[in-house]
Amino acid sequence: MAYDVAMDDALRHARLAALRDEMDAIHLANKLYWSSTGRSHEADMEHQLRQERLDQLRREMDELEAQERSIA
C-alpha cells in the first residue's frame, strides 16, 4: 500500500514536471510567434492549436494538483 502511494506520488510529480516542460516550450513558441512580423495563416493556425493545448495542460495540471492536495 505504501509503495503504491509512493509510486503514484512519483508518477504525479513526473507528470507535472513533463507538463511544465511542455508549457515552457509552448510559451517559447508563442513568444517567437508574437515577435514575428507578417505571420502566415499556417502560423496563426499553429498558434491557435498551441493555445488549445495550453488549456488542456492547465486543466490536467489542476486535476493533478487537486489530487496532490487531497492526499496531503
Contacts in CASP RR format, 6 or more apart in sequence:
PFRMAT RR
TARGET T0000
AUTHOR 0000-0000-0000
METHOD contacts of the structure
MODEL  1
MAYDVAMDDALRHARLAALRDEMDAIHLANKLYWSSTGRSHEADMEHQLR
QERLDQLRREMDELEAQERSIA
5 71 0 8 1.000
9 68 0 8 1.000
9 71 0 8 1.000
12 64 0 8 1.000
12 67 0 8 1.000
12 68 0 8 1.000
15 60 0 8 1.000
15 64 0 8 1.000
16 61 0 8 1.000
16 64 0 8 1.000
16 65 0 8 1.000
19 57 0 8 1.000
19 60 0 8 1.000
19 61 0 8 1.000
19 64 0 8 1.000
20 61 0 8 1.000
22 53 0 8 1.000
22 57 0 8 1.000
23 54 0 8 1.000
23 57 0 8 1.000
26 50 0 8 1.000
26 53 0 8 1.000
26 54 0 8 1.000
26 57 0 8 1.000
29 46 0 8 1.000
29 50 0 8 1.000
30 47 0 8 1.000
30 50 0 8 1.000
30 51 0 8 1.000
33 39 0 8 1.000
33 43 0 8 1.000
33 46 0 8 1.000
33 47 0 8 1.000
33 50 0 8 1.000
36 43 0 8 1.000
39 47 0 8 1.000
END
